[in-house]
Amino acid sequence: MTNVRTPGERVEIVLSIARKLKRFPRADMSGYIDLYNSEFPAINAIKSVFNQYIHDSSENMSGRIPFNEIGREIVYTLPVKRTQQPYFVMRKM
Protein backbone atom coordinates (compact mmCIF):
# COMPACT_ATOMS: atom_id res chain seq x y z
CA MET A 1 0.00 0.00 0.00
CA THR A 2 1.34 3.38 -0.98
CA ASN A 3 1.71 6.26 1.43
CA VAL A 4 0.15 8.76 -1.02
CA ARG A 5 -3.51 9.75 -0.75
CA THR A 6 -5.74 8.73 -3.63
CA PRO A 7 -7.96 11.30 -5.38
CA GLY A 8 -10.92 9.78 -3.52
CA GLU A 9 -9.24 10.37 -0.16
CA ARG A 10 -8.48 13.93 -1.18
CA VAL A 11 -12.14 14.47 -2.12
CA GLU A 12 -13.12 13.33 1.40
CA ILE A 13 -10.82 15.98 2.91
CA VAL A 14 -12.20 18.71 0.64
CA LEU A 15 -15.83 17.72 1.32
CA SER A 16 -15.22 17.83 5.06
CA ILE A 17 -13.88 21.39 4.78
CA ALA A 18 -16.70 22.46 2.43
CA ARG A 19 -19.35 21.17 4.86
CA LYS A 20 -17.85 23.25 7.65
CA LEU A 21 -17.82 26.36 5.45
CA LYS A 22 -21.47 25.81 4.53
CA ARG A 23 -22.43 25.87 8.23
CA PHE A 24 -20.08 28.52 9.62
CA PRO A 25 -21.34 29.93 12.94
CA ARG A 26 -22.34 33.59 12.95
CA ALA A 27 -20.36 35.88 15.23
CA ASP A 28 -23.47 36.66 17.30
CA MET A 29 -24.24 32.92 17.68
CA SER A 30 -27.67 33.40 16.08
CA GLY A 31 -27.26 30.57 13.63
CA TYR A 32 -25.09 29.78 10.65
CA ILE A 33 -23.98 31.40 7.42
CA ASP A 34 -23.04 29.64 4.17
CA LEU A 35 -19.54 30.87 3.41
CA TYR A 36 -19.03 28.32 0.63
CA ASN A 37 -20.58 30.73 -1.82
CA SER A 38 -19.02 31.80 -5.14
CA GLU A 39 -19.90 35.44 -4.48
CA PHE A 40 -16.85 35.60 -2.20
CA PRO A 41 -13.49 35.90 -4.02
CA ALA A 42 -11.75 33.91 -1.28
CA ILE A 43 -14.06 30.95 -1.89
CA ASN A 44 -13.34 31.02 -5.61
CA ALA A 45 -9.64 30.94 -4.74
CA ILE A 46 -10.01 28.01 -2.32
CA LYS A 47 -12.15 26.10 -4.84
CA SER A 48 -9.30 26.45 -7.30
CA VAL A 49 -6.85 25.15 -4.68
CA PHE A 50 -9.18 22.22 -3.91
CA ASN A 51 -9.47 21.33 -7.58
CA GLN A 52 -5.70 21.38 -8.06
CA TYR A 53 -5.20 19.34 -4.86
CA ILE A 54 -7.63 16.63 -5.98
CA HIS A 55 -6.48 16.33 -9.58
CA ASP A 56 -2.93 17.59 -10.05
CA SER A 57 -0.98 17.81 -6.82
CA SER A 58 2.02 15.62 -6.20
CA GLU A 59 3.21 17.78 -3.28
CA ASN A 60 1.57 19.22 -0.19
CA MET A 61 -0.35 22.39 -0.84
CA SER A 62 -0.29 25.15 1.73
CA GLY A 63 -0.92 28.86 1.81
CA ARG A 64 -3.00 31.78 2.98
CA ILE A 65 -6.01 33.41 1.35
CA PRO A 66 -7.46 36.67 2.70
CA PHE A 67 -11.22 36.54 3.29
CA ASN A 68 -11.74 40.29 3.55
CA GLU A 69 -15.54 40.17 3.60
CA ILE A 70 -15.51 38.64 7.07
CA GLY A 71 -12.16 40.01 8.31
CA ARG A 72 -10.45 36.65 8.36
CA GLU A 73 -7.69 34.77 6.61
CA ILE A 74 -7.83 31.16 5.44
CA VAL A 75 -4.69 29.23 6.37
CA TYR A 76 -4.42 25.74 4.94
CA THR A 77 -2.19 22.72 4.42
CA LEU A 78 -3.51 19.90 2.25
CA PRO A 79 -1.15 16.93 2.57
CA VAL A 80 -0.43 14.36 -0.10
CA LYS A 81 0.93 11.73 2.30
CA ARG A 82 -1.36 9.76 4.59
CA THR A 83 1.00 10.25 7.53
CA GLN A 84 0.20 13.98 7.63
CA GLN A 85 -3.07 15.59 8.72
CA PRO A 86 -4.88 18.33 6.81
CA TYR A 87 -4.96 21.78 8.36
CA PHE A 88 -7.61 24.41 7.60
CA VAL A 89 -8.37 27.37 9.85
CA MET A 90 -9.83 30.84 9.52
CA ARG A 91 -7.92 33.39 11.57
CA LYS A 92 -8.86 36.95 12.37
CA MET A 93 -6.86 39.43 10.35
Secondary structure, DSSP 8 states (H G I E B T S, - for coil): --SB--HHHHHHHHHHHHHHHHTEE-TTSSSEE----TTSHHHHHHHHHHHHHHHT-SS-EEEEEEEGGGTEEEEEEE-SBTTS--EEEEEE-
